[in-house]
Every structure is written in structure tokens, then in C-alpha cells.
Amino acid sequence: MKPVDDIVLIGHNSFVFDTPRLLRNGGREFSNQLQEMKVLFTDSLPIIKFIRSQPNNVLKSSPNNKLGSVYKALFNCEFPAHDALVHVKALARILFSLPLEASSEIIVSRGKHLYWTKPFKHQHSLSDDRKLWKHTAGNSTFQMVHWS
């Protein structure tokens, strides 16, 4: 197996809700462990927006960029809302299976990626969490982490 530079955790609209709360509630030790493991976070919302902006895209029947709407447009069915595991599986199916099968290139070039810029010293407020991160387009080797 080829070594990777970073492990990437992907979530839909995760920079608004999931990532800040995970870091804040996980505390200093958890955040330090993520940093040592070189775990990065990626938001899939910009990927979906990009795909929907392309002519003749497979998401043209989706009325918006919400996970449920995109899923229904691609697979003609719905999934239960407010269930984190179901959301993870739905996002994995959207990004990594037909008809979309988003390439690593699209995920890296169009996703919104965040990486650590300083050690996590103490419990931060939401506004302080955002200072821990910096946007990167990255020319790194990425390992896509998802559950099936």
C-alpha cells in the first residue's frame, strides 16, 4: 500500500456544524491525537456545488445542495434524516458510487480542506476553533476514509 500524507474525513456541510463541534467536544487530547495522526477534514458541499454548476450534470434534478435532495436526485429514494451513520453512508454512496463516482482529483481540487496550523492548547469557543484551521488546495496524497 502506498503511504499517505494525510487521512481525510469527509462530511457534507461539515465546517458549519460537525467539525467545530467534534473538536470542541473532543477536547485538547482528542484534537492533539487527530493532529498527530495527520487527520484533515473536508467539506463535500463545495464538491456538490461544483458538480451542479457543470452543464449536463447528473444532479440537474436536485432542487438544492442538501444531502437529502442530492441523494434523492441520484438514487430516486430518501434516507432517514437526523441519523449520523445513515448520513455517512449516504454521503459515501453519493461521492464514491455510480452515477457520480467523484474522482480523487475532484475531491482534492473542489472540496474545502482544513488542516492544523497550531497545537490545540485548551478548550476553544466556536469562533476560536476556526482559527485552528487554514484552507488548502493541497498537492498531497489523500486517503479517502468512508464507511460502506
N, C-alpha and C positions, 0 to 999 in steps of 0.2 A: 504494500500500500504506500502511495506517495505521501510524504509528510506534508502537513498543512501548516499555514501561518496562523490561522485563526479558526475558531469554531463560531459559526454564525447561527443565532437563534432568530427565527423569522416570525413576526406577528403582524396582523392586519390592524393598522392604525395604532400600533403598539406604543408609539412615542407619546401619545396623548394620555394613555391610561396604564397599560400593562407594565412597561419598562420602568417608569418612575416609581410606581407603587411596589414593584418587585424589589427594587434597590432600597427604597426607603424602609420597607417592612423586613427585608432580609438582614439589615444591619451591617455594621462595619466588617465583621469577619466574613460573612457571605459575599459581600462586594469585593473584598480583598481576594477571596478564593476565585471568583469569576475573573478578576483581573489577572491573577497568576496563571490561570488556565487559558488566557487569551480568548475569552468569550466576548464576542461582539453581538450587537443587536441590530437587526434590520427591520425596517417597516415596509410591508408589502404594498401599502396604499399607493405610493408613487409608481410602483410597477403596474398596478391595475389602471391607474390614470393614464400612464403612457400607452398601454395596450389599447385602451378605449379611444385614445386620440388618433390611432392609426386608421387609415382608410380600409374598409372591408374587414374590420376586426371581428373576432369570434364573440366579442362581448357587446355587439351593437344592440342586442335586445335587452341588455341590462339598463334599467332606468337611472342607476346611480352607481357609485363605487363601493357601496356597502357589501360586506361579505355575503350576507344572505341573498342579496339581489344578484351578485355575480355568480354565486353557486347555482341559483335557480336558472339563470340565463344559460349556463354551461351544461347543466345536468337535468334540467326540467323537473326538479324536485326541491323540496325545502329540507332544512335540518333544524333541530330544536335550538332555540335561542337560549342564551344565558347558561351554557354548559361549556366550560373551558376545554375539556377534552374533545368534545364534538367540534368546537371551533378549530382546534389544532388539526384534527383530521380533515375537516372541510378545507382549510387553507392548503394543506399538503396536497389534497386531491386537485384543487384549483390550479396550483402552481406546477405540480410535477406529473400530472397525467394528461391524457388527451381530453379535449382538443387543444388545450393551451400549451402544455409542456414547455414552460418558460425555461430558457437556457440559463446556464450559469452566467453567461455574458449579460443577459438582460437583467438578471437579479443583481449582479455587481454594478452594472452601469446605470440602471434605472431605480434601484432600491435606495432607500435612505439608510445609510450605515452610520453607526456610532461606535466610537472606541474610547477607551480610558485615556485621559490626559494627565491625571494626577491621582495619587493614592486616596482612598476613601478614609478620611480621618475620624469622622464622627457622624452621628445621625444628622441628616440634612433635611431641610424642607423641600417641597416640590421645586421651588424656584432655584434652590441651590443644587438639586440633582442635575438640572440642565447644564450647570457649569462644569460638571464632571465629564461632559461629552463633547466631542468635536466631530463634525461631519467629514467623511472621507469617501472618495470615489474608489480608491484602492486598486492597486495592480497586484494584489495578493492572491495566493491560492486559498480558496474557501472550501470548507467542508460544510455542506448543507445538512442541517440537523432537522429531521422531521419524523413524525411517527406515522405508521400506516395501520 
